[in-house]
C-alpha cells in the first residue's frame, strides 16, 4: 500500500540552522497495516508525516501509495486520498462553519467525481447524521451549530469522522489524542480503532504512550535522528514489554530514550 524508499530531507541547508530531519528512511506498509510510531522530539515523526502528506517535497527518494508514485504530487491532491489528524483539535475544522458544512467540505473533497461546489443531497445529510450518531456525543442533533462551540474532544472526534467519511487509502494520526483529557482521549482512540478496523484503513499513528505503542494496531516503529531504528510486529511484538521496547531502542539508536513525556506515559 505505502512504499517509502530512501527518503531524505534537510531543512535550511548550508546555513547555521541546517537540520537533517530524515536520513535515508525506507518503509513498506501492507494494506490494512496499523502502525504505531514512537520516538523523542526531533526524531522525525511529524516530518515523516509531512513528507507523506506532501507538505514539502523530499530531497531524495520516492513515495508510492497504492502502486502510484506520489513523490511530487501536491498536498491538496494527496488530501483526496490521505486523511490526517493533528494533536491540536482546532486544526482540522473550520470554527465558523456548521458541523454539516464541515462534513460537506470533507465529503465533497474526497468523493470521486464530486464537483468542488456540489450541493449536498438529503441522502448525504442522512449519511452525516448516521455517522455522527456513532460518535455518541449528540452531534447529530447539532448539525446546524458552528463547530467553534464544540469542546476539544468533540472537535477531534468530528475531525476523525471528516477524515474517514470517505475511507482514505492512508490515515495519518499525529498524536491526535494527546491534547485531550484522559476519558475523552480514550473515547476518541476507541472510535479510531473501530473506524480503522471496520473500513480496513491503512494507518500510521504517532504516540508518546509506550503502552499504546505496543497494544494499538499490529506493528510498532521507533524513530531516532530521522531514521527507523526498530520495526516489530507479530509474535515478537505480542510478547514485548515497555522495558523490552526501551532496551531495543537503546540497542538500535545507540543511546537511551530520555524523553520524560514518553517515559512518564508508561
C-alpha positions as CSV (number, residue, x, y, z in Angstrom):
1,X,0.0,0.0,0.0
2,X,2.6,2.5,1.1
3,X,6.2,2.2,-0.1
4,X,8.8,4.8,1.0
5,X,12.2,4.3,-0.5
6,X,15.3,6.0,0.9
7,X,13.8,9.5,1.5
8,X,15.9,12.3,3.0
9,X,15.1,15.9,3.9
10,X,17.3,18.7,5.2
11,X,16.0,22.0,6.3
12,X,18.0,25.2,5.9
13,X,20.8,23.5,4.0
14,X,24.2,25.3,4.0
15,X,23.2,27.6,7.0
16,X,24.0,27.5,10.7
17,X,20.4,26.2,11.2
18,X,20.9,23.2,8.9
19,X,18.9,20.3,10.2
20,X,18.8,16.8,8.6
21,X,15.3,15.7,9.5
22,X,15.0,12.5,7.5
23,X,18.0,10.3,6.6
24,X,17.6,7.6,4.0
25,X,14.4,6.3,5.5
26,X,12.6,3.4,3.9
27,X,9.3,1.8,4.9
28,X,6.7,-0.5,3.5
29,X,3.1,-0.8,4.7
30,X,0.9,-3.6,3.6
31,X,-2.9,-2.9,3.0
32,X,-4.6,-2.7,6.4
33,X,-1.4,-2.2,8.5
34,X,-2.0,-0.1,11.6
35,X,1.4,1.1,12.6
36,X,2.2,3.0,15.9
37,X,5.3,5.2,15.9
38,X,7.2,6.4,18.9
39,X,10.4,8.5,19.4
40,X,11.8,11.6,21.1
41,X,11.0,15.1,20.0
42,X,13.1,15.8,16.8
43,X,13.2,12.1,15.9
44,X,11.5,12.8,12.6
45,X,8.0,11.5,13.2
46,X,6.0,14.6,12.2
47,X,8.5,15.3,9.4
48,X,7.8,11.8,8.0
49,X,4.1,12.5,8.1
50,X,4.6,15.9,6.3
51,X,6.7,14.1,3.6
52,X,3.9,11.6,3.1
53,X,1.1,14.2,3.1
54,X,3.0,16.4,0.7
55,X,3.6,19.4,3.0
56,X,7.0,19.6,1.3
57,X,8.9,17.6,-1.3
58,X,11.7,15.3,-0.1
59,X,15.3,15.9,-1.3
60,X,15.9,12.3,-2.2
61,X,14.0,9.1,-2.5
62,X,10.4,8.2,-3.6
63,X,7.0,7.7,-2.1
64,X,4.4,5.4,-3.6
65,X,0.8,4.8,-2.5
66,X,-1.2,2.0,-3.9
67,X,1.4,1.5,-6.6
68,X,1.3,5.1,-7.7
69,X,4.3,7.4,-7.4
70,X,3.1,10.5,-5.4
71,X,6.6,11.9,-4.6
72,X,5.8,15.1,-6.4
73,X,2.0,15.2,-6.1
74,X,0.9,18.5,-4.5
75,X,-0.5,18.4,-1.0
76,X,-4.1,19.3,-2.0
77,X,-4.1,16.3,-4.4
78,X,-2.9,13.9,-1.8
79,X,-5.6,15.1,0.7
80,X,-8.2,13.4,-1.5
81,X,-6.8,10.0,-0.5
82,X,-4.7,10.7,2.6
83,X,-6.6,11.6,5.8
84,X,-4.7,13.3,8.6
85,X,-5.4,14.4,12.2
86,X,-3.1,16.6,14.3
87,X,-2.5,17.0,18.0
88,X,-4.4,20.3,18.1
89,X,-8.1,19.7,17.8
90,X,-8.6,23.2,16.3
91,X,-6.5,22.4,13.2
92,X,-8.9,20.0,11.5
93,X,-12.1,22.1,11.3
94,X,-13.5,25.5,10.3
95,X,-14.8,27.0,13.5
96,X,-17.3,29.5,12.0
97,X,-18.9,26.9,9.7
98,X,-21.5,24.5,11.0
99,X,-21.0,20.8,11.7
100,X,-22.9,20.0,8.5
101,X,-20.8,22.4,6.4
102,X,-17.6,21.0,7.7
103,X,-18.7,17.4,6.9
104,X,-19.9,18.6,3.5
105,X,-16.4,20.0,2.6
106,X,-14.7,16.9,3.7
107,X,-17.2,14.7,1.8
108,X,-17.0,16.6,-1.4
109,X,-13.2,16.9,-1.4
110,X,-12.7,13.1,-1.1
111,X,-15.7,11.9,-3.1
112,X,-14.8,10.6,-6.6
113,X,-16.3,12.7,-9.3
114,X,-17.8,15.3,-7.0
115,X,-17.6,18.9,-8.2
116,X,-16.0,21.4,-5.8
117,X,-19.2,23.2,-5.1
118,X,-21.7,20.4,-5.5
119,X,-24.9,20.5,-3.5
120,X,-25.4,18.2,-0.6
121,X,-28.4,16.0,-1.1
122,X,-30.9,14.8,1.5
123,X,-29.3,11.4,1.3
124,X,-25.9,12.9,2.1
125,X,-27.3,14.7,5.1
126,X,-28.9,11.5,6.3
127,X,-25.4,9.8,6.0
128,X,-23.9,12.7,8.1
129,X,-26.5,12.2,10.8
130,X,-25.9,8.5,10.8
131,X,-22.1,8.8,11.1
132,X,-22.4,11.5,13.8
133,X,-24.7,9.3,15.9
134,X,-21.9,6.7,16.0
135,X,-19.7,9.1,17.9
136,X,-22.3,9.0,20.8
137,X,-21.8,12.7,21.5
138,X,-25.2,14.1,20.5
139,X,-23.7,15.9,17.5
140,X,-26.3,14.5,15.1
141,X,-28.7,16.9,16.8
142,X,-26.4,19.9,16.5
143,X,-25.6,19.8,12.8
144,X,-26.6,23.5,12.3
145,X,-24.3,24.7,15.1
146,X,-20.9,26.3,14.4
147,X,-18.0,23.9,15.2
148,X,-16.4,26.6,17.3
149,X,-19.0,25.9,20.0
150,X,-17.8,22.3,20.4
151,X,-15.3,21.0,23.0
152,X,-11.8,19.9,22.0
153,X,-12.8,16.3,22.2
154,X,-15.9,16.8,20.2
155,X,-14.0,18.7,17.5
156,X,-11.3,15.9,17.4
157,X,-14.0,13.2,17.0
158,X,-15.6,15.3,14.2
159,X,-12.2,15.7,12.5
160,X,-11.8,11.9,12.7
161,X,-15.1,11.5,11.1
162,X,-14.3,14.1,8.4
163,X,-11.0,12.3,7.6
164,X,-12.7,8.9,7.2
165,X,-16.3,9.6,6.0
166,X,-14.9,8.5,2.6
167,X,-12.3,5.9,3.7
168,X,-8.9,7.2,2.8
169,X,-6.1,5.0,1.3
170,X,-3.9,6.1,4.2
171,X,-4.7,7.7,7.6
172,X,-2.1,9.7,9.5
173,X,-2.7,10.3,13.2
174,X,-0.2,12.7,14.7
175,X,-0.7,12.3,18.5
176,X,-4.4,13.0,17.9
177,X,-5.4,12.3,21.5
178,X,-2.5,14.0,23.3
179,X,-4.3,17.3,23.9
180,X,-7.5,15.7,25.3
181,X,-8.4,14.8,28.9
182,X,-7.8,11.0,29.7
183,X,-11.5,10.0,29.4
184,X,-12.1,11.8,26.1
185,X,-8.7,10.6,24.7
186,X,-9.7,7.0,25.4
187,X,-13.1,7.5,23.7
188,X,-11.5,9.1,20.6
189,X,-8.9,6.3,20.5
190,X,-11.6,3.6,20.7
191,X,-13.5,5.4,17.9
192,X,-10.3,5.5,15.9
193,X,-9.7,1.7,16.3
194,X,-13.3,0.9,15.4
195,X,-13.3,3.1,12.3
196,X,-9.9,1.8,11.1
197,X,-10.9,-1.8,11.6
198,X,-14.4,-1.5,10.1
199,X,-13.0,0.2,6.9
200,X,-9.7,-1.8,6.8
201,X,-7.8,1.5,6.6
202,X,-4.0,1.5,6.4
203,X,-3.0,3.7,9.3
204,X,0.1,5.3,10.9
205,X,-0.2,6.7,14.4
206,X,2.4,8.7,16.3
207,X,2.1,8.3,20.1
208,X,4.1,9.2,23.2
209,X,2.4,6.4,25.2
210,X,4.6,3.3,25.3
211,X,1.7,1.0,26.2
212,X,-0.3,2.3,23.2
213,X,2.7,1.8,21.0
214,X,2.6,-2.0,21.9
215,X,-1.1,-2.6,22.1
216,X,-2.7,-0.4,19.3
217,X,-2.5,-1.7,15.8
218,X,-0.4,-4.6,14.6
219,X,3.1,-3.1,14.2
220,X,5.4,-0.7,16.2
221,X,8.1,1.5,14.9
222,X,10.7,3.6,16.9
223,X,12.4,6.5,15.3
224,X,15.6,8.4,16.1
225,X,17.6,11.0,14.2
226,X,15.4,10.8,11.2
227,X,15.6,7.1,10.8
228,X,13.7,4.0,11.8
229,X,15.7,2.1,14.5
230,X,13.1,-0.5,15.4
231,X,10.3,-2.2,13.5
232,X,8.5,-5.0,15.3
233,X,5.2,-7.0,14.6
234,X,3.6,-10.4,15.0
235,X,4.6,-12.7,17.9
236,X,7.7,-10.6,18.7
237,X,5.5,-7.6,19.4
238,X,2.9,-9.6,21.4
239,X,5.4,-10.7,24.0
240,X,7.2,-7.4,24.3
241,X,7.1,-5.2,27.4
242,X,7.7,-1.5,27.7
243,X,11.1,-2.3,29.3
244,X,11.9,-4.6,26.3
245,X,11.0,-1.8,23.9
246,X,13.3,0.7,25.7
247,X,16.1,-1.8,25.6
248,X,15.6,-2.4,21.9
249,X,15.6,1.3,21.3
250,X,18.9,1.7,23.1
251,X,20.5,-1.1,21.0
252,X,19.1,0.4,17.8
253,X,19.8,4.0,18.4
254,X,22.9,3.7,20.5
255,X,21.6,5.8,23.4
256,X,18.9,5.8,26.0
257,X,15.4,7.2,25.2
258,X,15.3,10.1,27.6
259,X,12.1,11.9,26.7
260,X,10.3,12.5,30.0
261,X,6.9,12.7,28.4
262,X,7.3,9.2,26.9
263,X,8.9,7.6,30.0
264,X,6.1,9.0,32.2
265,X,3.4,7.6,30.0
266,X,4.4,4.0,30.6
